[in-house]
């Protein structure tokens, strides 16, 4: 819906995608870093959607930012996708090669009166921002050069930028998101943004729209952090009279343990997962299940995923990257893999295994159950690859250090040296059992020193299988090393006593003196929290009850009035939230709440959105404003001094949906807080 400049209202001004339009999706990474897991999941979803509809999946490298461009990163992205098995159709498109086309579109918009040259200086723009901050409102370019008279003379010596004309009036720009549902932004929050810089280079917003149009992209599937870009891109589609693609914004991936997953904050690149021992089919299966589901299916092939995948199966809430689940899936696919493939994988990163290829292949059924990654597969094969004399673990060495142990090994060695029968587990078992019976020993008394001598460990595959794989000569040689005491001993790591726990309650009760000039915001303690348990309040239709991990010894119990705006699935465990933690506990419909989950709201409270915490932020970290410091007050002091009441009036989102206090963004270690769609609204 848009209110036109003539005062009339236009409905559904963004052209809808007809159902018969051929499906073409694209993955369009910037070559500023490796292919991180969030990008890999996006590429996979684009691929699955295209394959499901019999369409095409394109790859475009968005390399127009020369300052940040890294060709090695571009190569790594392509290699990462090849490893993942997400194959694109056709040639790779380089955005930088389309610069002339981007400039052509900008010129057409100027010619049609839908874009204009802006001569505003940096000083003028900075002054406007300062004034907006002073008035505590989001800055919006005022359109100074939007409608200049015909006889306007450009100021001398100023290289202008090109700005697009965006809708004016009280209407909204909206679209039906394929994942998030209907989303809309007020026109007043979308200013005339720059599409061409003074040096003639296109901005991201222009380049991506032109390229998507020229590539006939039907569906743009990307992360929810791009939602705020969409109304601006729709403005370009509208002004050019182009058909806009359908948009689907998938939720971000959070770390189950607070691990940073953002590519700019230490994410593990997709290719690194190969080095960590994960199989691509396991990664595809796992990534497909992050914010998408097909019933209760957990393990499925890529072919099945292509058959089943629809954006309607995606959830709106963030997913949690859980290594335990990935490891379980990876173990499944390792068990399913052919021995020849596993050998190829283990020798790729471990060339020392190549001379032992036959023995490793022989041991494949012994190694598979002991490995949930190929790294563990290699470790499980260490008893095969290890050079003599073996290093023996301290615990295991105890069974070989005694005279009795050495006597047992000497007897076994003599027994094996005289043995000329089949060298198989089935034949070796009765041989060793007979030796134990003749010596009046229990099998464990024989197996323990043998296991230590042959594997260097007190835990290994079955001893008869170990003997079979190693071969007669190697077994006898290792036993002799142990008899002669040649084996180095690997000491067990010493366990350090944990540091004494701080009595946080005592510290909070004591409190600290508050400086007279302390900034009001710093008196409030807002932390990153992770929902660990949520349920509907049994006596209130408005409230959720939740337990939240905020980095303390015990979880916080909090009640939030969000049931009218979120389903239980959306407000589920694993989601990161921003929590005010130094409030006095209060009863809410009989439930004692020890905190407040922050959310944004419009003036009449008919629309509410949770504050989005960026992926990679850690539960328990304090949310801050750069340049502002101060200790949070104890709950009793916070209540007495009305800190929350003093802070909330200045807590708002800006035009880009970033949460700020007095115009300054609220930050975590992984970036600023934001909302998905709500700009210029209050937060509380």
Secondary structure, DSSP 4 states (H G I P E B T S, - for coil): -EE-TTS-EESS-SPPPPTTSPPEEEE---TTS--BHHHHHHHHHHHHHHHHTT-EEEEEE----TTT--HHHHHHHHHHHHHHT-PPPSPPEEGGGGHHHHHHHHHHHHHTTSEEEE---HHHHHHHHHHHHHTTS------TTTT--TT--PPTT---EEEEPPP-SS-EEEEEETTTEEEEEEGGG----EEE-TTSPBPHHHHHHHHHHHTT--EEEEEGGGHHHHHHHHHHHHHHTPPPPEEEEEPPEEETTS---STTTTPPBHHHHHHTT--HHHHHHHHHTSSB-STT--S--HHHHHHH--GGGB-SSPEEE-HHHHHHHHHHHHHHS-HHHHHHHHHHH-GGGGGGHHHHHHTHHHHHTT-SSHHHHHHHTHHHHPPSSPPEEHHHHTTTSSHHHHHHHHHHHHHHHH--S--SHHHHHHHHHHHHHHHT--HHHHHHHHHHHHHSSS--S-HHHHHHHH-HHHHHHHHHHHHTT---EEPPPPPPPPPPPP-HHHHHHH--PPPTT--GGGGS-EEEEEEEEEEE-TT-SS-EEEEEE-SSSSPEEEEES-TTT--TTTT-TT-EEEEE-SSPPEEETTEEE--EE-EEE-TTSS-EEEPBPPTTPPTTPBPB-TT---PPPPHHHHHHTTHHHHHHTTEEE-TTSBEEETTEEPEETTEE-B-SS--S-EE-
